């Protein structure tokens, strides 16, 4: 429920509650029957209770939103710190990959395709991004694998990733 809707409903319930209480006092002074006064009293209680419920839940919601904003801000700061810390490693990895691709004598377009393949793009996506046909992208990727002495994309990715990923302790224990 939107804030303006909550305010409208809360003010309506508060108005109903006060008007019913005013009518209740007037009816009581005029000597109206008890069952009529009881019904109006019940209406006043329900309207007042609804107002209090909306008021309390609005404060809780406001508090919850404030906590979520604080958490979001903390996560943004943590994310930015991680990006800054990992930036030098990513740049180093990129330059290392670039050097290896040059060592394989890949052309500029083959290097670009190799980077896109390492990022996980499909041949169709590579072709669309570069404005070529999928067949051209497939031919160039085959040329990359051939020059590198690798069989496929999995081996290309593994060539660069295998030394980066240290085995976990559970992997080491199960391989013994």
N, C-alpha and C positions, 0 to 999 in steps of 0.2 A: 504494500500500500504506500502511495506517495505521501510525502510530508504534508502537502496542502490538503489531501484527502483526510489524513489523520486529524489535522487541525479542525477541518470542517465538521467531521463526525464528533470530535471531542467537544467542540463548542455547542453543537446541536444537543448533545446529551446533557451538557451543563445547563443549557437554556431550558430544556425539558424538565430537568430536575428542579431548578429554581421556580419555574412557572407552576409546576405541580405542587411544590411545597407551599407557594403562595396561595394556590387554590385550596390546598388542604387546610391551611390556617383559616381561610375565609369560610370554607364549608363547616369547619369545626365550630366557629363562632356563630354560624347560622343554625346550628343544631341538625346538620344533615345526618342521615343514618350511618351507623358504624361500618356496615359492609361497604358503603360508598367511600368512606374515609380510608378504610383498610386497602381497597383496591388502588386508590390514588397514592397512598403511602408506599405500596408495593412498587408502583410505577416510578415514583421518585427514587426509591432505593435502587432499582434496576438501572435507571438512567445515571444516577450518581456513581454506582459501581462500575458501569461501563466507562464513564469518564475517568475514574481513577485507574481502571485497567489500562486504558489507552495512554494515560499520562505516565504510568510506571513503565509500561512496555516501551514507550518512546524514549524515556531516559535510559533504559537498558540498551536499546538499539543504538542510541547515540554513543553510549560508552563502548559498545562492541565495535562500532565503526571507528571510533577513535583508536582503539587497541589495534584494529586491523591496519589502520593507516600507519601507526608506529611500526608494526611488523613489516609492512610493505616497504617503508623507508629503510629499515634495517637491512632487508633483503636486497634492496637496490644498492645500498652502500657495499654490502658484502659481494654482490655480483660485480660491481665496478672494481673493487679491490682485487677480486680473482682475475678479472680481465687484465688489469695492470700487471699483476704478478706473472700471469701466463703469457703476456705479450712478447717478452723477450724470448721465451721458449718457442712460441709459435713462429716468430720471425726467424729464429735459428733453424727450426725444422724446415721452413719454407726455403731458406737459402741452401740448406743441405740437400733437399729434394731437387732444387734447381741445379745445383752442382752435379748431382748424379745424372740428371736428365741430359745435361750438357756432355757429360762423360760418355753417355750412350750415343752421342751425335744426333740427338733429335732436333728436328727443325723447330722453328718458333711455333708453328701451328700444332705440331705434335706435342710440344711441351704444354701448350695450352690445353690440349685434349687430355693429356696425362693428368694434369692438375684437376680437371673437371671429373675425370674418372675416379681419381682418388677421393674427391669430395662426395662420390656416390651417385653422380648423375647417370642416367641411362644413356645409351647411344642415341636414342630418339631425342632426349633432352639436350644432349651435346649438340646434335645436328640443328635443332631449333635455335639454340643459343648462338651458334656460330653462323647460322644462315646457310647451311649446307644440307645435303640429303643424308639420310640415315646410312645409306650405302657408303658414302664418302667417309663418314665418321667411323664406320666399321672397318673400312680399308685402312684408315689412318691408325686406328687402335691396333689392328693386326701388325702394322709396321712398327708401332711402338713396342709391342710384345716381342717381335722378332729381333729388333735392335738390342733390346734389353736381355735377350736370352730367356724370356719368360713365356709361359704358355697362355696365360689369360689375366683378366682383371684381378682375380683373387691373388694370384702370385705377385702382381704388381703392388697391390696394397700390402701384402704380407712382407714384401721386400723392405718396405719403409717402416712397417709397424712392429715387426717381430723383435727388434732390439729396444723399442720403446716400452713395450709391455713386459714388465717383470712378472714372473710367475708368482701366484699367491702361495701362501704357506700350505693351504689345503691341496693345491696342485702338486707342490713339491712332495708332500707326504704321500699322496696317492701314487705318485710315479716311482716311489722307492721300492 
